[in-house]
Amino acid sequence: MTGINEYWVISAPKNFEPTSLFSQSQLAFLDEVYEVFSQFSAWKLRNMTHDEPPWVSNKINAGEISIDEMANYLKTRVK
């Protein structure tokens, strides 16, 4: 489609101060996530997640993934 940007950017509100909402360890974690994943477009991130087992195994259920299934899967992905 012409005229539509490939990337959407949502800016933080003018008075947004992340240090008032997050601890230093949370900010460090968010920085790490941003550093790793900011290189990917929204569609690339979507495609990456939808190739993982919870999504693949639930395509026949209209994509509904139970909380337990998601939690169990994520436990295998966290160090």
Jmol script that loads the backbone (N, CA, C; Angstrom):
load data "model"
ATOM      1  N   MET A   1       0.844  -1.176   0.000  1.00  0.00           N
ATOM      2  CA  MET A   1       0.000   0.000   0.000  1.00  0.00           C
ATOM      3  C   MET A   1       0.888   1.238   0.000  1.00  0.00           C
ATOM      4  N   THR A   2       0.613   2.121  -0.860  1.00  0.00           N
ATOM      5  CA  THR A   2       1.413   3.334  -0.915  1.00  0.00           C
ATOM      6  C   THR A   2       0.897   4.346   0.096  1.00  0.00           C
ATOM      7  N   GLY A   3       1.812   5.166   0.579  1.00  0.00           N
ATOM      8  CA  GLY A   3       1.430   6.213   1.512  1.00  0.00           C
ATOM      9  C   GLY A   3       1.400   5.787   2.968  1.00  0.00           C
ATOM     10  N   ILE A   4       1.654   4.529   3.242  1.00  0.00           N
ATOM     11  CA  ILE A   4       1.662   4.056   4.628  1.00  0.00           C
ATOM     12  C   ILE A   4       3.096   3.742   5.013  1.00  0.00           C
ATOM     13  N   ASN A   5       3.533   4.297   6.138  1.00  0.00           N
ATOM     14  CA  ASN A   5       4.894   4.046   6.609  1.00  0.00           C
ATOM     15  C   ASN A   5       5.062   2.591   6.997  1.00  0.00           C
ATOM     16  N   GLU A   6       6.247   2.060   6.745  1.00  0.00           N
ATOM     17  CA  GLU A   6       6.532   0.683   7.122  1.00  0.00           C
ATOM     18  C   GLU A   6       6.633   0.547   8.639  1.00  0.00           C
ATOM     19  N   TYR A   7       7.097   1.599   9.303  1.00  0.00           N
ATOM     20  CA  TYR A   7       7.290   1.551  10.746  1.00  0.00           C
ATOM     21  C   TYR A   7       6.417   2.601  11.419  1.00  0.00           C
ATOM     22  N   TRP A   8       5.838   2.221  12.526  1.00  0.00           N
ATOM     23  CA  TRP A   8       5.047   3.147  13.320  1.00  0.00           C
ATOM     24  C   TRP A   8       5.854   3.493  14.557  1.00  0.00           C
ATOM     25  N   VAL A   9       5.930   4.756  14.866  1.00  0.00           N
ATOM     26  CA  VAL A   9       6.659   5.200  16.045  1.00  0.00           C
ATOM     27  C   VAL A   9       5.666   5.862  16.987  1.00  0.00           C
ATOM     28  N   ILE A  10       5.656   5.406  18.211  1.00  0.00           N
ATOM     29  CA  ILE A  10       4.804   6.007  19.230  1.00  0.00           C
ATOM     30  C   ILE A  10       5.724   6.706  20.215  1.00  0.00           C
ATOM     31  N   SER A  11       5.631   8.002  20.266  1.00  0.00           N
ATOM     32  CA  SER A  11       6.491   8.782  21.148  1.00  0.00           C
ATOM     33  C   SER A  11       5.926   8.802  22.561  1.00  0.00           C
ATOM     34  N   ALA A  12       6.830   8.896  23.520  1.00  0.00           N
ATOM     35  CA  ALA A  12       6.415   9.022  24.917  1.00  0.00           C
ATOM     36  C   ALA A  12       5.819  10.409  25.137  1.00  0.00           C
ATOM     37  N   PRO A  13       4.914  10.534  26.092  1.00  0.00           N
ATOM     38  CA  PRO A  13       4.376  11.861  26.412  1.00  0.00           C
ATOM     39  C   PRO A  13       5.501  12.821  26.789  1.00  0.00           C
ATOM     40  N   LYS A  14       5.286  14.101  26.595  1.00  0.00           N
ATOM     41  CA  LYS A  14       6.323  15.113  26.828  1.00  0.00           C
ATOM     42  C   LYS A  14       6.892  15.064  28.241  1.00  0.00           C
ATOM     43  N   ASN A  15       6.065  14.842  29.230  1.00  0.00           N
ATOM     44  CA  ASN A  15       6.518  14.860  30.624  1.00  0.00           C
ATOM     45  C   ASN A  15       6.837  13.469  31.163  1.00  0.00           C
ATOM     46  N   PHE A  16       7.020  12.519  30.286  1.00  0.00           N
ATOM     47  CA  PHE A  16       7.271  11.143  30.713  1.00  0.00           C
ATOM     48  C   PHE A  16       8.650  11.025  31.347  1.00  0.00           C
ATOM     49  N   GLU A  17       8.694  10.480  32.539  1.00  0.00           N
ATOM     50  CA  GLU A  17       9.955  10.271  33.253  1.00  0.00           C
ATOM     51  C   GLU A  17      10.011   8.817  33.712  1.00  0.00           C
ATOM     52  N   PRO A  18      10.701   7.954  32.945  1.00  0.00           N
ATOM     53  CA  PRO A  18      10.702   6.526  33.272  1.00  0.00           C
ATOM     54  C   PRO A  18      11.253   6.206  34.655  1.00  0.00           C
ATOM     55  N   THR A  19      12.168   7.029  35.164  1.00  0.00           N
ATOM     56  CA  THR A  19      12.741   6.727  36.482  1.00  0.00           C
ATOM     57  C   THR A  19      11.717   6.876  37.598  1.00  0.00           C
ATOM     58  N   SER A  20      10.602   7.548  37.317  1.00  0.00           N
ATOM     59  CA  SER A  20       9.556   7.656  38.335  1.00  0.00           C
ATOM     60  C   SER A  20       8.646   6.428  38.336  1.00  0.00           C
ATOM     61  N   LEU A  21       8.745   5.613  37.308  1.00  0.00           N
ATOM     62  CA  LEU A  21       7.887   4.428  37.199  1.00  0.00           C
ATOM     63  C   LEU A  21       8.630   3.116  37.413  1.00  0.00           C
ATOM     64  N   PHE A  22       9.920   3.101  37.087  1.00  0.00           N
ATOM     65  CA  PHE A  22      10.677   1.857  37.096  1.00  0.00           C
ATOM     66  C   PHE A  22      11.912   1.967  37.980  1.00  0.00           C
ATOM     67  N   SER A  23      12.288   0.840  38.567  1.00  0.00           N
ATOM     68  CA  SER A  23      13.528   0.789  39.348  1.00  0.00           C
ATOM     69  C   SER A  23      14.715   0.768  38.387  1.00  0.00           C
ATOM     70  N   GLN A  24      15.907   0.954  38.924  1.00  0.00           N
ATOM     71  CA  GLN A  24      17.108   0.925  38.087  1.00  0.00           C
ATOM     72  C   GLN A  24      17.292  -0.438  37.424  1.00  0.00           C
ATOM     73  N   SER A  25      16.987  -1.514  38.137  1.00  0.00           N
ATOM     74  CA  SER A  25      17.141  -2.847  37.537  1.00  0.00           C
ATOM     75  C   SER A  25      16.105  -3.068  36.432  1.00  0.00           C
ATOM     76  N   GLN A  26      14.905  -2.545  36.618  1.00  0.00           N
ATOM     77  CA  GLN A  26      13.888  -2.653  35.569  1.00  0.00           C
ATOM     78  C   GLN A  26      14.296  -1.834  34.340  1.00  0.00           C
ATOM     79  N   LEU A  27      14.837  -0.646  34.566  1.00  0.00           N
ATOM     80  CA  LEU A  27      15.301   0.183  33.449  1.00  0.00           C
ATOM     81  C   LEU A  27      16.438  -0.498  32.700  1.00  0.00           C
ATOM     82  N   ALA A  28      17.342  -1.131  33.435  1.00  0.00           N
ATOM     83  CA  ALA A  28      18.446  -1.850  32.790  1.00  0.00           C
ATOM     84  C   ALA A  28      17.905  -2.995  31.943  1.00  0.00           C
ATOM     85  N   PHE A  29      16.908  -3.700  32.463  1.00  0.00           N
ATOM     86  CA  PHE A  29      16.292  -4.793  31.713  1.00  0.00           C
ATOM     87  C   PHE A  29      15.616  -4.265  30.447  1.00  0.00           C
ATOM     88  N   LEU A  30      14.861  -3.182  30.579  1.00  0.00           N
ATOM     89  CA  LEU A  30      14.195  -2.594  29.415  1.00  0.00           C
ATOM     90  C   LEU A  30      15.210  -2.121  28.377  1.00  0.00           C
ATOM     91  N   ASP A  31      16.314  -1.560  28.836  1.00  0.00           N
ATOM     92  CA  ASP A  31      17.376  -1.145  27.910  1.00  0.00           C
ATOM     93  C   ASP A  31      17.941  -2.346  27.159  1.00  0.00           C
ATOM     94  N   GLU A  32      18.120  -3.453  27.868  1.00  0.00           N
ATOM     95  CA  GLU A  32      18.650  -4.668  27.234  1.00  0.00           C
ATOM     96  C   GLU A  32      17.675  -5.212  26.192  1.00  0.00           C
ATOM     97  N   VAL A  33      16.403  -5.240  26.544  1.00  0.00           N
ATOM     98  CA  VAL A  33      15.381  -5.701  25.595  1.00  0.00           C
ATOM     99  C   VAL A  33      15.380  -4.811  24.361  1.00  0.00           C
ATOM    100  N   TYR A  34      15.434  -3.510  24.581  1.00  0.00           N
ATOM    101  CA  TYR A  34      15.449  -2.571  23.457  1.00  0.00           C
ATOM    102  C   TYR A  34      16.688  -2.780  22.587  1.00  0.00           C
ATOM    103  N   GLU A  35      17.832  -2.965  23.230  1.00  0.00           N
ATOM    104  CA  GLU A  35      19.078  -3.148  22.479  1.00  0.00           C
ATOM    105  C   GLU A  35      19.015  -4.390  21.589  1.00  0.00           C
ATOM    106  N   VAL A  36      18.422  -5.449  22.099  1.00  0.00           N
ATOM    107  CA  VAL A  36      18.352  -6.701  21.344  1.00  0.00           C
ATOM    108  C   VAL A  36      17.293  -6.635  20.244  1.00  0.00           C
ATOM    109  N   PHE A  37      16.105  -6.126  20.573  1.00  0.00           N
ATOM    110  CA  PHE A  37      14.974  -6.257  19.657  1.00  0.00           C
ATOM    111  C   PHE A  37      14.660  -5.027  18.819  1.00  0.00           C
ATOM    112  N   SER A  38      15.282  -3.894  19.088  1.00  0.00           N
ATOM    113  CA  SER A  38      14.955  -2.684  18.326  1.00  0.00           C
ATOM    114  C   SER A  38      15.392  -2.769  16.866  1.00  0.00           C
ATOM    115  N   GLN A  39      16.241  -3.721  16.558  1.00  0.00           N
ATOM    116  CA  GLN A  39      16.693  -3.875  15.174  1.00  0.00           C
ATOM    117  C   GLN A  39      15.617  -4.475  14.268  1.00  0.00           C
ATOM    118  N   PHE A  40      14.572  -5.037  14.873  1.00  0.00           N
ATOM    119  CA  PHE A  40      13.547  -5.731  14.102  1.00  0.00           C
ATOM    120  C   PHE A  40      12.304  -4.869  13.911  1.00  0.00           C
ATOM    121  N   SER A  41      11.679  -5.016  12.755  1.00  0.00           N
ATOM    122  CA  SER A  41      10.404  -4.341  12.511  1.00  0.00           C
ATOM    123  C   SER A  41       9.306  -5.053  13.299  1.00  0.00           C
ATOM    124  N   ALA A  42       8.168  -4.405  13.401  1.00  0.00           N
ATOM    125  CA  ALA A  42       7.032  -5.011  14.100  1.00  0.00           C
ATOM    126  C   ALA A  42       6.636  -6.336  13.447  1.00  0.00           C
ATOM    127  N   TRP A  43       6.635  -6.378  12.123  1.00  0.00           N
ATOM    128  CA  TRP A  43       6.259  -7.614  11.431  1.00  0.00           C
ATOM    129  C   TRP A  43       7.278  -8.719  11.650  1.00  0.00           C
ATOM    130  N   LYS A  44       8.547  -8.364  11.694  1.00  0.00           N
ATOM    131  CA  LYS A  44       9.580  -9.371  11.954  1.00  0.00           C
ATOM    132  C   LYS A  44       9.399  -9.950  13.355  1.00  0.00           C
ATOM    133  N   LEU A  45       9.140  -9.094  14.347  1.00  0.00           N
ATOM    134  CA  LEU A  45       8.906  -9.576  15.713  1.00  0.00           C
ATOM    135  C   LEU A  45       7.677 -10.479  15.764  1.00  0.00           C
ATOM    136  N   ARG A  46       6.634 -10.079  15.076  1.00  0.00           N
ATOM    137  CA  ARG A  46       5.417 -10.889  15.021  1.00  0.00           C
ATOM    138  C   ARG A  46       5.714 -12.251  14.421  1.00  0.00           C
ATOM    139  N   ASN A  47       6.429 -12.261  13.324  1.00  0.00           N
ATOM    140  CA  ASN A  47       6.746 -13.527  12.667  1.00  0.00           C
ATOM    141  C   ASN A  47       7.642 -14.400  13.539  1.00  0.00           C
ATOM    142  N   MET A  48       8.575 -13.781  14.242  1.00  0.00           N
ATOM    143  CA  MET A  48       9.458 -14.549  15.124  1.00  0.00           C
ATOM    144  C   MET A  48       8.651 -15.236  16.225  1.00  0.00           C
ATOM    145  N   THR A  49       7.745 -14.509  16.851  1.00  0.00           N
ATOM    146  CA  THR A  49       6.973 -15.107  17.937  1.00  0.00           C
ATOM    147  C   THR A  49       6.000 -16.153  17.422  1.00  0.00           C
ATOM    148  N   HIS A  50       5.434 -15.922  16.266  1.00  0.00           N
ATOM    149  CA  HIS A  50       4.441 -16.855  15.746  1.00  0.00           C
ATOM    150  C   HIS A  50       5.051 -18.136  15.193  1.00  0.00           C
ATOM    151  N   ASP A  51       6.360 -18.218  15.160  1.00  0.00           N
ATOM    152  CA  ASP A  51       7.038 -19.457  14.785  1.00  0.00           C
ATOM    153  C   ASP A  51       7.403 -20.292  16.004  1.00  0.00           C
ATOM    154  N   GLU A  52       7.107 -19.787  17.203  1.00  0.00           N
ATOM    155  CA  GLU A  52       7.440 -20.500  18.432  1.00  0.00           C
ATOM    156  C   GLU A  52       6.322 -21.473  18.803  1.00  0.00           C
ATOM    157  N   PRO A  53       6.654 -22.525  19.560  1.00  0.00           N
ATOM    158  CA  PRO A  53       5.704 -23.609  19.847  1.00  0.00           C
ATOM    159  C   PRO A  53       4.311 -23.204  20.334  1.00  0.00           C
ATOM    160  N   PRO A  54       4.145 -22.274  21.279  1.00  0.00           N
ATOM    161  CA  PRO A  54       2.773 -21.978  21.720  1.00  0.00           C
ATOM    162  C   PRO A  54       1.868 -21.501  20.583  1.00  0.00           C
ATOM    163  N   TRP A  55       2.409 -20.718  19.683  1.00  0.00           N
ATOM    164  CA  TRP A  55       1.602 -20.217  18.574  1.00  0.00           C
ATOM    165  C   TRP A  55       1.376 -21.301  17.530  1.00  0.00           C
ATOM    166  N   VAL A  56       2.432 -22.038  17.224  1.00  0.00           N
ATOM    167  CA  VAL A  56       2.323 -23.090  16.209  1.00  0.00           C
ATOM    168  C   VAL A  56       1.303 -24.144  16.638  1.00  0.00           C
ATOM    169  N   SER A  57       1.359 -24.548  17.907  1.00  0.00           N
ATOM    170  CA  SER A  57       0.469 -25.615  18.367  1.00  0.00           C
ATOM    171  C   SER A  57      -0.969 -25.147  18.574  1.00  0.00           C
ATOM    172  N   ASN A  58      -1.216 -23.849  18.522  1.00  0.00           N
ATOM    173  CA  ASN A  58      -2.571 -23.343  18.754  1.00  0.00           C
ATOM    174  C   ASN A  58      -3.211 -22.696  17.534  1.00  0.00           C
ATOM    175  N   LYS A  59      -2.611 -22.866  16.387  1.00  0.00           N
ATOM    176  CA  LYS A  59      -3.205 -22.284  15.181  1.00  0.00           C
ATOM    177  C   LYS A  59      -4.613 -22.818  14.941  1.00  0.00           C
ATOM    178  N   ILE A  60      -4.838 -24.082  15.271  1.00  0.00           N
ATOM    179  CA  ILE A  60      -6.168 -24.660  15.044  1.00  0.00           C
ATOM    180  C   ILE A  60      -7.195 -24.147  16.053  1.00  0.00           C
ATOM    181  N   ASN A  61      -6.734 -23.544  17.160  1.00  0.00           N
ATOM    182  CA  ASN A  61      -7.636 -22.981  18.175  1.00  0.00           C
ATOM    183  C   ASN A  61      -7.828 -21.482  17.968  1.00  0.00           C
ATOM    184  N   ALA A  62      -7.689 -21.029  16.764  1.00  0.00           N
ATOM    185  CA  ALA A  62      -7.808 -19.601  16.436  1.00  0.00           C
ATOM    186  C   ALA A  62      -6.776 -18.773  17.183  1.00  0.00           C
ATOM    187  N   GLY A  63      -5.650 -19.393  17.493  1.00  0.00           N
ATOM    188  CA  GLY A  63      -4.558 -18.658  18.106  1.00  0.00           C
ATOM    189  C   GLY A  63      -4.681 -18.413  19.593  1.00  0.00           C
ATOM    190  N   GLU A  64      -5.675 -19.004  20.257  1.00  0.00           N
ATOM    191  CA  GLU A  64      -5.827 -18.783  21.695  1.00  0.00           C
ATOM    192  C   GLU A  64      -4.846 -19.664  22.461  1.00  0.00           C
ATOM    193  N   ILE A  65      -3.985 -19.019  23.233  1.00  0.00           N
ATOM    194  CA  ILE A  65      -2.963 -19.722  24.004  1.00  0.00           C
ATOM    195  C   ILE A  65      -3.307 -19.561  25.478  1.00  0.00           C
ATOM    196  N   SER A  66      -3.336 -20.672  26.199  1.00  0.00           N
ATOM    197  CA  SER A  66      -3.668 -20.581  27.623  1.00  0.00           C
ATOM    198  C   SER A  66      -2.529 -19.915  28.390  1.00  0.00           C
ATOM    199  N   ILE A  67      -2.876 -19.317  29.502  1.00  0.00           N
ATOM    200  CA  ILE A  67      -1.872 -18.672  30.352  1.00  0.00           C
ATOM    201  C   ILE A  67      -0.868 -19.706  30.841  1.00  0.00           C
ATOM    202  N   ASP A  68      -1.350 -20.879  31.235  1.00  0.00           N
ATOM    203  CA  ASP A  68      -0.447 -21.929  31.713  1.00  0.00           C
ATOM    204  C   ASP A  68       0.527 -22.370  30.629  1.00  0.00           C
ATOM    205  N   GLU A  69       0.029 -22.540  29.419  1.00  0.00           N
ATOM    206  CA  GLU A  69       0.903 -22.963  28.326  1.00  0.00           C
ATOM    207  C   GLU A  69       1.966 -21.902  28.040  1.00  0.00           C
ATOM    208  N   MET A  70       1.553 -20.649  28.046  1.00  0.00           N
ATOM    209  CA  MET A  70       2.504 -19.567  27.785  1.00  0.00           C
ATOM    210  C   MET A  70       3.539 -19.489  28.907  1.00  0.00           C
ATOM    211  N   ALA A  71       3.083 -19.599  30.150  1.00  0.00           N
ATOM    212  CA  ALA A  71       4.000 -19.540  31.296  1.00  0.00           C
ATOM    213  C   ALA A  71       5.003 -20.687  31.245  1.00  0.00           C
ATOM    214  N   ASN A  72       4.527 -21.885  30.953  1.00  0.00           N
ATOM    215  CA  ASN A  72       5.426 -23.038  30.873  1.00  0.00           C
ATOM    216  C   ASN A  72       6.452 -22.869  29.764  1.00  0.00           C
ATOM    217  N   TYR A  73       6.021 -22.347  28.638  1.00  0.00           N
ATOM    218  CA  TYR A  73       6.956 -22.124  27.537  1.00  0.00           C
ATOM    219  C   TYR A  73       7.992 -21.067  27.908  1.00  0.00           C
ATOM    220  N   LEU A  74       7.538 -19.960  28.476  1.00  0.00           N
ATOM    221  CA  LEU A  74       8.467 -18.879  28.809  1.00  0.00           C
ATOM    222  C   LEU A  74       9.480 -19.299  29.870  1.00  0.00           C
ATOM    223  N   LYS A  75       9.100 -20.206  30.749  1.00  0.00           N
ATOM    224  CA  LYS A  75      10.043 -20.711  31.753  1.00  0.00           C
ATOM    225  C   LYS A  75      11.233 -21.393  31.091  1.00  0.00           C
ATOM    226  N   THR A  76      11.024 -21.959  29.917  1.00  0.00           N
ATOM    227  CA  THR A  76      12.121 -22.627  29.211  1.00  0.00           C
ATOM    228  C   THR A  76      13.018 -21.628  28.491  1.00  0.00           C
ATOM    229  N   ARG A  77      12.574 -20.383  28.382  1.00  0.00           N
ATOM    230  CA  ARG A  77      13.300 -19.369  27.617  1.00  0.00           C
ATOM    231  C   ARG A  77      14.063 -18.381  28.494  1.00  0.00           C
ATOM    232  N   VAL A  78      13.848 -18.440  29.795  1.00  0.00           N
ATOM    233  CA  VAL A  78      14.471 -17.493  30.718  1.00  0.00           C
ATOM    234  C   VAL A  78      15.638 -18.169  31.412  1.00  0.00           C
ATOM    235  N   LYS A  79      16.729 -17.432  31.508  1.00  0.00           N
ATOM    236  CA  LYS A  79      17.921 -17.983  32.175  1.00  0.00           C
ATOM    237  C   LYS A  79      17.749 -17.986  33.670  1.00  0.00           C
TER     238      LYS A  79
END
end "model"
wireframe off; spacefill off
backbone 0.3
color backbone group
